[in-house]
């Protein structure tokens, strides 16, 4: 637990995930809000309540929950605060909180079809059966206040909502213009680069390009006058001006490695994934395919690569 200033306090809770601990933030204003809500485990709840008490509060004091995005390590404990009247978040978060069955079936079908187009052999597709596993660590509920870029946070009118899609299609961050404080969720992390995760399209047939969104929204952060980033994971930091170009350049370097592979011959997403993630692709196929597709989207956008469809599988080639 760390008091950042008179209105922001950081609470750190454990997770069972590789990313490690998650930070949630107590935000004081006209409303007492919690920004993000950790993961749904006994250990996380105990850590949160202990640190709240150290700050002089109890779960029943929390009036509102504000979510940066829908991932389970950020929405797990939303049901545990009896006086919460509203959950404020991007409208897409509601699909996950409400356990929208039609959406989940669409989501699963999208990935089943997409993995085939990526050339993933059938023996590796068991990962598709685990798409709902994160729900075990997620809370249930409804978004009562849908927020988007240009809005202010309800009960905290000095905080502006910033669209930061990329890591998630529901991802929002929050900026206090008066001093450049930035509640960044998983968009800006100092110690690691967030994985821009592939998701099923919600409206229409066009799938999102999370890597391109992530890069665009990183560049946007350079224009916001951010002074201090309060992230979802890792340390609080202030060197955004140097971190963003570094992140963009490192991603470009990773894409160039993929381009080198394509110069030999046209390959499917799975073939490329297996070469760049030799040790991880079998155990983390969903994440590694997502990362590979992100690099290919970037190369296509830069007109450095193209693709063609053959026997139901996309093959990428260097231009």
C-alpha positions in Angstrom: 0.0 0.0 0.0 1.4 3.4 -1.0 -0.2 6.9 -0.7 0.7 8.6 -3.9 -0.9 12.0 -3.2 -3.9 13.2 -1.2 -6.3 11.7 -3.7 -4.5 8.5 -5.0 -3.5 5.5 -3.0 -2.0 2.3 -4.5 -3.1 -1.1 -3.2 -1.2 -4.2 -4.4 -2.8 -7.6 -4.6 -1.4 -11.0 -5.6 -2.6 -12.9 -8.7 -2.1 -16.6 -9.8 -0.9 -15.4 -13.2 2.6 -15.0 -14.6 2.3 -11.2 -14.7 2.5 -11.2 -10.9 0.9 -8.7 -8.6 -1.8 -6.2 -9.7 -2.2 -2.7 -8.5 -5.7 -1.2 -7.8 -6.1 2.5 -6.8 -8.2 4.1 -4.2 -9.4 7.4 -5.8 -10.8 10.2 -3.6 -13.1 12.9 -4.9 -16.8 13.6 -4.8 -17.1 9.8 -4.8 -14.8 7.3 -3.2 -13.8 5.0 -6.1 -11.7 2.0 -6.6 -9.9 1.9 -10.0 -9.8 -1.8 -10.9 -10.6 -4.6 -8.5 -7.9 -7.3 -8.6 -8.5 -10.9 -9.2 -11.1 -13.2 -7.7 -9.1 -15.1 -5.1 -9.1 -15.3 -1.3 -5.5 -14.1 -1.2 -6.3 -11.0 -3.3 -9.4 -10.1 -1.2 -7.4 -10.4 2.1 -4.6 -8.2 0.7 -7.0 -5.6 -0.5 -9.0 -5.4 2.7 -5.9 -5.2 4.9 -4.5 -2.4 2.9 -7.9 -0.6 2.8 -8.0 -0.7 6.6 -4.4 0.7 6.7 -5.8 3.7 4.7 -8.7 4.0 7.1 -11.4 2.5 5.0 -13.5 -0.7 4.8 -15.1 -2.4 1.7 -18.5 -0.8 2.5 -16.9 2.6 2.1 -16.3 2.1 -1.6 -19.1 3.9 -3.6 -18.0 3.2 -7.2 -15.7 1.0 -9.2 -13.9 2.2 -12.3 -12.4 -0.4 -14.6 -9.5 0.1 -17.1 -10.3 -3.1 -19.0 -12.0 -6.5 -18.7 -9.1 -8.8 -18.0 -9.6 -11.0 -14.9 -6.8 -9.6 -12.8 -8.6 -6.2 -13.0 -12.3 -7.2 -12.5 -12.2 -10.1 -10.0 -13.6 -8.5 -6.8 -16.2 -6.2 -8.2 -19.0 -8.0 -6.3 -17.5 -7.6 -2.8 -18.3 -3.9 -2.2 -21.9 -3.7 -0.8 -22.3 0.1 -1.3 -21.1 0.3 -4.9 -23.9 1.9 -6.9 -22.1 1.9 -10.3 -19.4 0.3 -12.3 -17.9 2.8 -14.8 -16.0 1.2 -17.7 -15.9 0.9 -21.5 -19.2 -0.5 -22.8 -17.4 -3.7 -24.1 -16.6 -4.6 -20.5 -20.2 -5.4 -19.9 -20.1 -8.4 -22.3 -17.6 -10.0 -19.9 -19.2 -8.9 -16.6 -22.6 -10.0 -17.6 -21.4 -13.4 -19.0 -23.1 -12.7 -22.4 -23.5 -16.2 -23.7 -24.2 -15.2 -27.3 -21.0 -13.1 -27.3 -18.9 -16.0 -25.8 -20.2 -18.4 -28.4 -19.3 -15.9 -31.1 -15.9 -15.4 -29.5 -15.1 -19.1 -29.5 -16.3 -19.6 -33.1 -14.2 -16.7 -34.2 -11.0 -18.2 -32.7 -11.8 -21.7 -34.0 -12.1 -20.3 -37.6 -9.1 -18.0 -37.1 -6.8 -20.7 -35.9 -7.7 -22.7 -39.0 -6.8 -19.7 -41.2 -3.5 -19.4 -39.2 -2.6 -23.0 -40.2 -2.7 -24.3 -36.6 -2.7 -28.1 -36.7 -5.8 -29.7 -35.1 -3.7 -31.3 -32.3 -2.9 -27.9 -30.9 -6.4 -26.5 -30.9 -7.3 -27.8 -27.4 -6.4 -24.3 -26.2 -9.7 -23.2 -27.7 -11.5 -25.1 -25.0 -9.9 -22.9 -22.4 -11.1 -19.5 -23.6 -13.5 -19.3 -20.7 -11.0 -20.3 -18.0 -10.2 -16.7 -17.0 -13.9 -16.3 -16.0 -13.1 -18.4 -12.9 -11.1 -15.4 -11.6 -13.6 -12.7 -12.8 -16.4 -11.0 -11.1 -19.9 -10.7 -12.5 -22.1 -7.6 -12.8 -23.0 -4.8 -15.2 -21.4 -1.6 -16.4 -23.8 1.0 -15.0 -21.9 4.0 -16.6 -20.4 3.5 -20.0 -17.4 5.9 -20.5 -15.3 6.7 -23.5 -12.6 9.1 -24.7 -13.5 12.7 -24.0 -15.7 11.9 -21.0 -14.7 12.8 -17.4 -14.8 10.2 -14.7 -18.0 10.3 -12.7 -17.4 11.8 -9.3 -13.9 12.8 -10.4 -14.3 15.6 -12.9 -10.6 16.5 -12.9 -9.9 13.1 -14.6 -10.3 12.7 -18.3 -11.0 9.4 -20.1 -8.4 8.4 -22.7 -9.0 5.5 -25.2 -6.0 3.2 -25.0 -7.1 0.1 -27.0 -4.5 -2.4 -27.9 -3.8 -4.7 -24.9 -7.6 -5.0 -24.8 -10.5 -3.8 -26.9 -12.1 -2.3 -23.7 -8.9 -0.6 -22.5 -9.3 3.0 -21.1 -6.8 5.1 -19.2 -7.4 8.2 -17.1 -5.5 11.5 -17.1 -5.6 14.4 -14.7 -4.5 17.3 -16.8 -3.7 19.6 -13.9 -0.6 17.6 -12.9 -0.2 14.9 -15.6 -1.1 12.0 -13.4 -2.1 9.0 -15.5 -3.9 5.9 -14.3 -2.8 3.6 -17.1 -4.0 0.1 -16.4 -1.9 -2.2 -18.6 -1.3 0.3 -21.4 1.9 1.7 -20.1 4.1 -0.5 -18.0 7.7 0.2 -17.2 9.3 -3.3 -16.8 7.5 -5.1 -19.7 5.7 -4.4 -22.9 2.0 -5.4 -22.7 0.9 -8.0 -25.2 -1.6 -6.5 -27.7 -4.1 -9.3 -27.5 -6.1 -10.5 -30.4 -9.9 -10.5 -29.8 -13.0 -11.4 -31.7 -14.7 -8.5 -33.5 -17.8 -7.2 -31.7 -19.5 -5.4 -34.5 -19.1 -6.4 -38.2 -16.7 -8.9 -39.7 -13.5 -6.9 -39.5 -11.2 -8.2 -36.7 -9.4 -5.6 -34.6 -5.7 -5.0 -35.3 -4.5 -4.6 -31.6 -0.8 -4.1 -32.5 -1.7 -1.1 -34.7 -4.0 0.3 -32.0 -1.4 -0.2 -29.4 1.2 1.7 -31.4 -1.2 4.5 -32.2 -2.2 4.9 -28.6 1.4 4.8 -27.4 2.2 7.7 -29.7 -0.9 9.5 -28.4 0.5 9.3 -24.9 3.5 11.4 -26.0 1.1 14.3 -26.6 -0.8 14.2 -23.3 1.7 15.8 -20.9 1.9 12.8 -18.7 4.1 13.3 -15.6 3.5 10.2 -13.5 2.1 6.8 -14.6 0.3 4.8 -12.0 0.2 1.4 -13.8 -1.6 -1.9 -13.3 1.6 -3.7 -12.7 5.2 -2.8 -11.7 6.6 0.5 -10.5 5.2 4.0 -10.8 7.3 5.9 -13.3 7.7 9.3 -15.1 10.0 8.7 -18.1 7.2 8.4 -20.7 9.1 10.6 -23.2 11.9 8.1 -23.4 9.9 4.9 -22.8 7.4 5.3 -25.6 10.0 5.6 -28.4 11.9 2.6 -26.9 8.7 0.5 -26.9 7.9 1.5 -30.5 11.5 0.7 -31.7 11.7 -2.7 -29.9 8.4 -3.7 -31.5 9.7 -2.7 -34.9 12.8 -4.8 -34.3 10.6 -7.8 -33.5 8.6 -7.3 -36.6 11.8 -7.1 -38.7 12.8 -10.5 -37.4 9.5 -11.9 -38.7 10.2 -10.1 -42.0 13.5 -11.9 -42.3 11.8 -15.2 -42.0 9.3 -14.3 -44.7 12.1 -13.5 -47.2 12.9 -17.2 -47.5 9.4 -18.2 -48.5 5.7 -17.6 -47.8 4.6 -19.0 -44.5 1.5 -19.4 -42.3 1.0 -17.7 -39.0 1.6 -21.0 -37.2 4.9 -21.7 -39.0 6.2 -18.2 -38.1 5.0 -18.5 -34.5 6.8 -21.8 -34.1 10.1 -20.3 -35.2 10.0 -17.1 -33.1 8.5 -18.7 -30.0 10.3 -22.1 -30.1 10.0 -22.7 -26.3 6.6 -21.1 -25.6 4.3 -21.8 -28.6 3.0 -25.2 -27.4 2.1 -24.1 -23.8 1.1 -20.5 -24.7 -0.3 -20.9 -28.2 -3.1 -18.3 -27.8 -0.6 -15.6 -26.6 2.1 -16.5 -29.1 -0.3 -16.6 -32.1 -1.6 -13.2 -30.9 1.9 -11.7 -30.8 2.8 -13.2 -34.2 -0.4 -11.8 -35.8 0.4 -8.4 -34.3 3.8 -8.4 -36.0 2.3 -9.4 -39.3 -0.4 -6.7 -39.1 2.4 -4.2 -38.6 4.3 -5.5 -41.6 1.2 -5.4 -43.7 0.4 -1.9 -42.6 3.9 -0.8 -43.5 3.5 -2.4 -46.9 6.5 -4.7 -46.1 4.4 -7.9 -46.3 1.3 -9.3 -48.0 -0.8 -12.4 -47.7 -2.8 -14.8 -49.9 -5.3 -17.5 -49.1 -4.6 -21.1 -50.1 -6.7 -24.1 -49.0 -8.3 -22.0 -46.2 -4.9 -20.9 -44.8 -3.4 -17.5 -45.0 0.3 -17.4 -46.1 2.4 -14.3 -45.6 5.2 -13.2 -47.8 7.8 -10.4 -47.9 7.2 -7.7 -50.5 
